[in-house]
Amino acid sequence: MCCPSGGRRSPPKMRGRHCRKKRRNSMLEILYQDQALVVCVKPFRVLSTDEPGGMPDLIRQAIGQPQAKVRTVHRLDQVVGGLMVYGLTGHAASELSRQIREDQFQKEYQAVVHWRPQYDAGTYIDLLGRNEKTRKTYVAKVPGKGIQQAVLHYRLLDNRQGFSLVEIRLETGRTHQIRAQFSARGMPLAGDRKYSKYPDPPSWQIALWSSHLAFTHPETGEAMDFRLSPPATEPWTLFQNTL
């Protein structure tokens, strides 16, 4: 379902401090760190969960605390990159998780998709299922076991050379939701080899980027706001004057 829509929510203003750094011998970039949480840039093809070589491992290396308990509060697909926040205390992780559940935590993404959406802004509402054999998410026609509703809002930012740059805000966080919902409408993400049949160049990473996080600091109550543009690589460079 596509519902034309106008504006979007304005993000809260940032009152915290940025602390952008990259520790020697670390592939991870830290944007903000204090005793409660860390905001960092997830590289493409790195797991967001606490497994060997995953993001918590990289965070422990980057902050120089090999025994730190780094708690995952939200996830990105392994092939996707961009902004993530992790809790460094149990209370911080619990409070951030609560904000996510109660829609008080704003997450936005940017994506490059094939072709152009029907409307310049809108909402996609679908029923999504999961095929565990193929490890793919699909749009279901009727409710059933394991079928969940998925809702996202998008805004068209630019269109050129058969591709569109869109900004996306999720209401639900289903596995592969953005990839499946756009693919079901004939607009798969550029570089997405799982959900697209288009022969994109092998060098392209999937064109999906976590570009904006806004939340309330779990300890201080400060409004935290982080934005980060996608990398200057193809196909993002098609829209270098827009990003």
Legacy VTK file of the C-alpha trace (Angstrom):
# vtk DataFile Version 3.0
C-alpha trace
ASCII
DATASET POLYDATA
POINTS 243 float
0.000 0.000 0.000
1.266 3.491 -0.799
-0.270 6.493 0.949
0.894 9.938 -0.293
2.252 11.986 2.565
3.643 15.449 3.071
6.102 16.357 5.801
8.171 14.450 8.313
9.016 14.854 11.965
11.639 17.425 12.857
14.582 15.894 14.763
15.495 17.223 18.200
18.463 19.552 18.474
21.814 18.181 19.568
23.058 19.408 22.933
25.630 16.707 23.544
29.239 16.761 22.438
30.704 15.015 19.412
33.984 13.184 19.949
34.995 11.991 16.499
38.019 9.723 16.591
39.503 6.591 15.097
41.803 4.560 17.285
45.051 3.322 15.761
44.732 -0.196 14.326
40.928 0.059 14.531
38.580 0.054 11.532
35.858 1.690 13.617
35.034 5.395 13.756
33.630 6.689 17.049
31.422 9.788 16.818
30.442 10.095 20.478
31.386 8.299 23.676
30.681 8.692 27.375
30.206 6.346 30.328
26.726 5.277 29.214
26.837 4.861 25.452
28.831 5.051 22.266
27.735 6.230 18.820
29.802 4.875 15.954
29.861 4.160 12.227
29.210 0.528 11.336
31.302 -0.564 8.342
29.689 -2.539 5.541
29.781 -6.347 5.953
30.290 -6.316 9.723
27.798 -7.996 12.067
25.993 -5.594 14.403
25.634 -8.246 17.138
28.097 -9.493 19.758
29.883 -12.229 17.829
33.577 -12.615 16.974
34.482 -9.723 14.697
31.111 -8.061 15.265
30.483 -4.455 16.248
30.738 -4.922 20.043
34.141 -6.544 19.501
35.274 -3.606 17.369
33.942 -1.111 19.916
35.885 -2.759 22.732
39.035 -2.495 20.616
38.327 1.112 19.614
37.710 2.369 23.164
40.574 0.321 24.590
38.394 -1.635 27.037
38.613 -5.336 26.115
36.338 -6.394 29.001
33.641 -3.764 28.434
30.043 -4.964 28.225
28.806 -3.480 24.960
25.045 -3.957 24.648
23.202 -4.046 21.320
19.957 -2.026 21.300
19.203 -1.993 17.555
20.536 -3.783 14.501
21.600 -3.264 10.915
21.885 -5.971 8.281
25.441 -7.209 7.940
25.756 -5.726 4.435
24.477 -2.285 5.545
26.591 0.522 7.013
26.052 3.742 8.932
25.188 5.142 12.347
24.606 2.888 15.350
24.377 3.443 19.110
25.363 0.891 21.753
24.774 0.905 25.501
27.777 0.637 27.816
25.653 0.103 30.943
22.609 -2.044 31.593
20.480 0.985 32.436
21.473 2.853 29.270
20.736 -0.154 27.065
17.379 -0.742 28.752
16.351 2.907 28.413
17.402 3.119 24.756
15.483 -0.094 24.037
12.413 1.403 25.716
12.658 4.519 23.554
12.803 2.333 20.454
9.750 0.304 21.542
7.757 3.450 22.324
8.719 5.249 19.093
10.757 7.887 20.936
13.947 6.966 19.093
14.241 8.323 15.560
16.123 6.320 12.934
16.370 7.416 9.324
18.066 5.829 6.357
19.117 6.882 2.907
18.944 4.496 -0.026
19.496 4.438 -3.765
16.799 2.441 -5.542
16.219 1.489 -9.144
13.621 3.635 -10.934
11.383 6.177 -9.185
8.619 5.960 -6.556
5.119 6.807 -7.733
4.864 9.685 -5.263
7.481 12.127 -3.976
6.631 11.069 -0.412
4.500 8.331 1.031
3.997 5.335 3.272
4.396 1.653 2.440
2.299 -0.774 4.492
2.784 -4.488 3.888
2.488 -7.901 5.465
5.930 -9.494 5.587
6.894 -13.132 5.938
10.254 -14.821 6.197
11.568 -17.814 4.243
14.219 -19.308 6.494
15.483 -21.660 3.781
16.358 -18.826 1.408
16.855 -16.333 4.264
14.692 -13.829 2.400
11.784 -11.649 3.478
8.730 -11.503 1.215
5.493 -9.513 0.953
2.532 -11.734 1.850
-0.963 -11.287 0.444
-2.890 -12.542 3.479
-2.225 -12.806 7.238
-0.873 -16.074 8.574
1.599 -17.718 10.894
4.780 -15.683 11.162
3.351 -12.844 9.052
3.886 -9.351 10.505
2.804 -5.890 9.436
5.593 -3.601 8.222
5.354 0.187 7.868
7.857 2.655 6.459
7.715 6.279 5.347
9.850 7.606 2.512
10.689 10.900 0.850
12.202 11.279 -2.615
15.340 13.435 -2.526
16.574 13.153 -6.124
16.223 11.123 -9.300
18.706 10.649 -12.130
19.986 8.087 -14.623
17.332 5.550 -13.701
18.019 5.697 -9.955
16.345 7.517 -7.055
17.784 8.755 -3.779
15.232 8.308 -0.991
15.114 9.057 2.720
13.347 6.421 4.817
11.899 6.330 8.326
10.803 2.992 9.758
7.802 2.506 12.025
8.568 -1.194 12.329
11.916 -2.951 12.285
11.387 -6.209 10.399
14.285 -8.213 8.994
15.257 -6.871 5.541
12.161 -4.650 5.663
13.396 -1.782 3.491
14.960 -4.134 0.964
11.849 -6.319 0.672
9.274 -3.514 0.539
11.026 -1.539 -2.189
11.875 -4.675 -4.173
8.216 -5.769 -4.089
7.341 -2.513 -5.863
9.889 -3.028 -8.639
12.436 -0.683 -7.052
15.150 -2.873 -5.527
18.064 -1.190 -3.827
21.134 -0.633 -5.961
23.792 -3.211 -5.209
21.373 -5.565 -3.428
22.252 -8.990 -4.795
19.658 -10.772 -2.662
16.542 -8.831 -3.657
17.465 -7.389 -7.066
17.805 -8.987 -10.496
19.539 -5.960 -11.990
23.195 -6.497 -12.997
24.729 -3.763 -10.852
28.540 -3.544 -10.894
30.148 -6.110 -8.536
32.064 -3.298 -6.819
28.849 -1.679 -5.526
27.969 -2.186 -1.866
24.260 -2.268 -1.121
23.049 1.350 -1.287
21.422 1.505 2.146
22.869 3.733 4.860
21.854 4.535 8.434
22.073 8.324 8.138
20.312 9.783 11.190
19.826 8.879 14.850
17.960 11.034 17.369
17.193 9.983 20.937
17.197 11.165 24.542
20.364 10.459 26.484
19.419 7.755 29.025
21.407 9.351 31.859
21.380 13.116 31.274
18.078 13.595 29.435
19.862 15.551 26.708
18.529 15.475 23.144
21.108 13.654 21.037
21.123 14.069 17.253
23.602 12.529 14.819
23.667 12.736 11.021
26.158 11.195 8.638
26.220 11.196 4.836
26.836 7.974 2.894
30.353 7.255 1.606
31.551 8.950 -1.582
31.401 5.742 -3.614
29.141 4.512 -6.401
26.189 4.632 -6.659
26.024 7.394 -4.012
28.216 9.638 -6.169
25.327 9.951 -8.635
23.774 12.238 -6.028
26.851 14.039 -4.735
25.198 17.434 -5.261
22.182 16.377 -3.175
23.848 14.574 -0.280
LINES 1 244
243 0 1 2 3 4 5 6 7 8 9 10 11 12 13 14 15 16 17 18 19 20 21 22 23 24 25 26 27 28 29 30 31 32 33 34 35 36 37 38 39 40 41 42 43 44 45 46 47 48 49 50 51 52 53 54 55 56 57 58 59 60 61 62 63 64 65 66 67 68 69 70 71 72 73 74 75 76 77 78 79 80 81 82 83 84 85 86 87 88 89 90 91 92 93 94 95 96 97 98 99 100 101 102 103 104 105 106 107 108 109 110 111 112 113 114 115 116 117 118 119 120 121 122 123 124 125 126 127 128 129 130 131 132 133 134 135 136 137 138 139 140 141 142 143 144 145 146 147 148 149 150 151 152 153 154 155 156 157 158 159 160 161 162 163 164 165 166 167 168 169 170 171 172 173 174 175 176 177 178 179 180 181 182 183 184 185 186 187 188 189 190 191 192 193 194 195 196 197 198 199 200 201 202 203 204 205 206 207 208 209 210 211 212 213 214 215 216 217 218 219 220 221 222 223 224 225 226 227 228 229 230 231 232 233 234 235 236 237 238 239 240 241 242
